[in-house]
């Protein structure tokens, strides 16, 4: 193994700087966004709102002789954005009053959004009070009619979810034969509950099941597993990022913030949204850290990095438990270069596309108890891994690299990216109550026990933001450590500043909505409710 100073990079990493850690969030709640199957019907609802507002605006403008431009199309687009930020759209909407259009809050939200639409239009177009009231009324009428008349079409165009049942085939056959469920979901396969195995083996088996069936949701028939076995099944499948639901039997197994009773096509389910209760009590038992052996697993996603991967792997520190390369179907000799530089490397091929999907594949395969995320382009210094390990062994659950702490820095951060990163970090801190200094930097490390809380389901470059926010939402202790970002060794970056920046912003807003939904979860299920749900499931 070559020492880190033997290999020339574009710019040497600084050494000898005084390190300063920063606690982003201490432990006292995890929000994991259920990912549902999206059909074309999901996109028609915003189109109805856009069309209704545009027609209403055009009608009022023609009646009053006002100029349409630029109020059209600006204010209709603003209306759609407001609805999106409030969680009105989405393949899986917020729980509670906004969960469907029959909720008590929907009429209020509808009327207030219409008022905002009329008022914002008056700021651009010369509309008096009467014209604003007319615009408000016409939009509410057209939008309500459009939604009501289009509801059957939206329902037909929505794709049924693909379910994999963890249980016996007889239960799967009963679900397939249940007529009301067919419009919402299809049971595409049943897998038996496996024998006891390690957590790593369970994650790998879960990922294989999800990818084999291309499942949108895993439904666990909880009567086929004991309490501990059920929790192991939930952790394994949540680690793959797929939504997990339970056929209700022992309703008191999970706490209310983590499990929400629901129905899909008349079938009672318990939707597993979180694996930590918001009132979690900090661990107060004996300190076993002195006797714990840290086994570091490094996960490296790579696609067409033949010229970079060898230098990166050669800089890795000694005594690692394993290094996993997740190849994104490279067209060059990335795999061969990796094996030449690090003969012990494990090579996996991702079935999907994107950096997030690559990490999802690699995380499922780790066998160590500490996971490090490392880029293959040479921008992150592998020699910094001991810093992250030290922070975790000192008591953090998640160690996040930061280019803005003393001892950190960047040779690749343009002024535009710096401004964008500051805006995104500030937005996340405001909405999530954190203190991130460098939200978008992807050099992170964490204990493997965090994987079920991450429940990774983002395919692209927003993956780092998603992981950061879900760890924050789980109530875990996050510590930032200084890190230096160098230029890529060779080639062009796959990052697109504006496209990926908007995806990160969407992730921040989406996770904030989810976190609020979990905080507003119902009270713990009482005995009478549990008996009623068990009777319905029988």
Secondary structure in CASP SS format (residue, H / E / C, confidence):
PFRMAT SS
TARGET T0000
AUTHOR 0000-0000-0000
METHOD secondary structure of the structure
MODEL  1
X C 1.00
X C 1.00
X C 1.00
X H 1.00
X H 1.00
X H 1.00
X C 1.00
X C 1.00
X C 1.00
X C 1.00
X C 1.00
X C 1.00
X C 1.00
X C 1.00
X C 1.00
X C 1.00
X C 1.00
X C 1.00
X C 1.00
X C 1.00
X C 1.00
X E 1.00
X E 1.00
X E 1.00
X E 1.00
X C 1.00
X C 1.00
X C 1.00
X C 1.00
X C 1.00
X C 1.00
X C 1.00
X C 1.00
X C 1.00
X C 1.00
X C 1.00
X C 1.00
X C 1.00
X C 1.00
X C 1.00
X H 1.00
X H 1.00
X H 1.00
X H 1.00
X H 1.00
X H 1.00
X H 1.00
X H 1.00
X H 1.00
X H 1.00
X H 1.00
X H 1.00
X H 1.00
X H 1.00
X H 1.00
X H 1.00
X H 1.00
X H 1.00
X H 1.00
X H 1.00
X H 1.00
X H 1.00
X H 1.00
X H 1.00
X C 1.00
X C 1.00
X C 1.00
X C 1.00
X C 1.00
X C 1.00
X H 1.00
X H 1.00
X H 1.00
X H 1.00
X H 1.00
X H 1.00
X H 1.00
X H 1.00
X H 1.00
X H 1.00
X H 1.00
X H 1.00
X H 1.00
X H 1.00
X H 1.00
X C 1.00
X C 1.00
X C 1.00
X C 1.00
X C 1.00
X C 1.00
X C 1.00
X C 1.00
X C 1.00
X C 1.00
X C 1.00
X C 1.00
X C 1.00
X C 1.00
X C 1.00
X C 1.00
X C 1.00
X C 1.00
X H 1.00
X H 1.00
X H 1.00
X H 1.00
X H 1.00
X H 1.00
X H 1.00
X H 1.00
X H 1.00
X H 1.00
X H 1.00
X H 1.00
X H 1.00
X H 1.00
X H 1.00
X H 1.00
X H 1.00
X H 1.00
X H 1.00
X H 1.00
X H 1.00
X C 1.00
X C 1.00
X C 1.00
X C 1.00
X H 1.00
X H 1.00
X H 1.00
X H 1.00
X H 1.00
X H 1.00
X H 1.00
X H 1.00
X H 1.00
X H 1.00
X H 1.00
X H 1.00
X H 1.00
X H 1.00
X H 1.00
X H 1.00
X H 1.00
X H 1.00
X H 1.00
X H 1.00
X H 1.00
X H 1.00
X H 1.00
X H 1.00
X H 1.00
X H 1.00
X H 1.00
X H 1.00
X H 1.00
X C 1.00
X C 1.00
X C 1.00
X E 1.00
X E 1.00
X E 1.00
X E 1.00
X E 1.00
X E 1.00
X C 1.00
X C 1.00
X H 1.00
X H 1.00
X H 1.00
X H 1.00
X H 1.00
X H 1.00
X H 1.00
X H 1.00
X C 1.00
X C 1.00
X H 1.00
X H 1.00
X H 1.00
X H 1.00
X H 1.00
X C 1.00
X E 1.00
X E 1.00
X E 1.00
X E 1.00
X E 1.00
X E 1.00
X E 1.00
X C 1.00
X C 1.00
X C 1.00
X C 1.00
X C 1.00
X C 1.00
X C 1.00
X H 1.00
X H 1.00
X H 1.00
X H 1.00
X H 1.00
X H 1.00
X H 1.00
X H 1.00
X H 1.00
X H 1.00
X H 1.00
X H 1.00
X H 1.00
X H 1.00
X H 1.00
X C 1.00
X C 1.00
X C 1.00
X E 1.00
X E 1.00
X E 1.00
X E 1.00
X E 1.00
X H 1.00
X H 1.00
X H 1.00
X C 1.00
X C 1.00
X H 1.00
X H 1.00
X H 1.00
X H 1.00
X H 1.00
X H 1.00
X H 1.00
X H 1.00
X H 1.00
X H 1.00
X H 1.00
X H 1.00
X C 1.00
X C 1.00
X C 1.00
X C 1.00
X E 1.00
X E 1.00
X E 1.00
X E 1.00
X E 1.00
X C 1.00
X C 1.00
X C 1.00
X H 1.00
X H 1.00
X H 1.00
X C 1.00
X C 1.00
X H 1.00
X H 1.00
X H 1.00
X E 1.00
X E 1.00
X E 1.00
X E 1.00
X E 1.00
X E 1.00
X C 1.00
X C 1.00
X E 1.00
X E 1.00
X E 1.00
X E 1.00
X E 1.00
X E 1.00
X C 1.00
X C 1.00
X C 1.00
X C 1.00
X C 1.00
X C 1.00
X C 1.00
X C 1.00
X C 1.00
X C 1.00
X C 1.00
X C 1.00
X C 1.00
X C 1.00
X C 1.00
X C 1.00
X H 1.00
X H 1.00
X H 1.00
X C 1.00
X C 1.00
X C 1.00
X C 1.00
X E 1.00
X E 1.00
X E 1.00
X E 1.00
X E 1.00
X E 1.00
X E 1.00
X C 1.00
X C 1.00
X C 1.00
X H 1.00
X H 1.00
X H 1.00
X H 1.00
X H 1.00
X H 1.00
X H 1.00
X H 1.00
X H 1.00
X C 1.00
X C 1.00
X C 1.00
X C 1.00
X C 1.00
X C 1.00
X C 1.00
X E 1.00
X E 1.00
X E 1.00
X E 1.00
X E 1.00
X E 1.00
X C 1.00
X C 1.00
X C 1.00
X C 1.00
X C 1.00
X C 1.00
X H 1.00
X H 1.00
X H 1.00
X H 1.00
X H 1.00
X H 1.00
X H 1.00
X H 1.00
X C 1.00
X C 1.00
X C 1.00
X C 1.00
X E 1.00
X E 1.00
X E 1.00
X E 1.00
X C 1.00
X C 1.00
X C 1.00
X C 1.00
X C 1.00
X H 1.00
X H 1.00
X H 1.00
X H 1.00
X H 1.00
X H 1.00
X H 1.00
X H 1.00
X H 1.00
X H 1.00
X H 1.00
X C 1.00
X C 1.00
X C 1.00
X C 1.00
X E 1.00
X E 1.00
X E 1.00
X E 1.00
X E 1.00
X E 1.00
X C 1.00
X C 1.00
X C 1.00
X C 1.00
X E 1.00
X C 1.00
X H 1.00
X H 1.00
X H 1.00
X H 1.00
X H 1.00
X H 1.00
X H 1.00
X H 1.00
X H 1.00
X H 1.00
X H 1.00
X H 1.00
X C 1.00
X C 1.00
X C 1.00
X C 1.00
X E 1.00
X E 1.00
X E 1.00
X E 1.00
X E 1.00
X C 1.00
X C 1.00
X C 1.00
X C 1.00
X C 1.00
X C 1.00
X E 1.00
X E 1.00
X C 1.00
X C 1.00
X C 1.00
X C 1.00
X H 1.00
X H 1.00
X H 1.00
X H 1.00
X H 1.00
X H 1.00
X H 1.00
X H 1.00
X H 1.00
X H 1.00
X H 1.00
X H 1.00
X H 1.00
X H 1.00
X H 1.00
X H 1.00
X H 1.00
X H 1.00
X C 1.00
X C 1.00
X C 1.00
X C 1.00
X C 1.00
X C 1.00
X C 1.00
X C 1.00
X C 1.00
X C 1.00
X C 1.00
X E 1.00
X E 1.00
X E 1.00
X E 1.00
X H 1.00
X H 1.00
X H 1.00
X H 1.00
X H 1.00
X H 1.00
X H 1.00
X C 1.00
X C 1.00
X C 1.00
X C 1.00
X C 1.00
X C 1.00
X C 1.00
X C 1.00
X H 1.00
X H 1.00
X H 1.00
X H 1.00
X H 1.00
X H 1.00
X H 1.00
X H 1.00
X H 1.00
X H 1.00
X H 1.00
X C 1.00
X C 1.00
X C 1.00
X C 1.00
X E 1.00
X E 1.00
X E 1.00
X E 1.00
X E 1.00
X C 1.00
X E 1.00
X E 1.00
X C 1.00
X C 1.00
X C 1.00
X C 1.00
X C 1.00
X C 1.00
X C 1.00
X C 1.00
X C 1.00
X C 1.00
X C 1.00
X H 1.00
X H 1.00
X H 1.00
X H 1.00
X H 1.00
X H 1.00
X H 1.00
X H 1.00
X H 1.00
X H 1.00
X H 1.00
X H 1.00
X H 1.00
X H 1.00
X H 1.00
X H 1.00
X H 1.00
X H 1.00
X H 1.00
X H 1.00
X H 1.00
X H 1.00
X H 1.00
X C 1.00
X C 1.00
X C 1.00
X C 1.00
X C 1.00
X C 1.00
X C 1.00
X H 1.00
X H 1.00
X H 1.00
X H 1.00
X H 1.00
X H 1.00
X H 1.00
X H 1.00
X H 1.00
X H 1.00
X H 1.00
X C 1.00
END
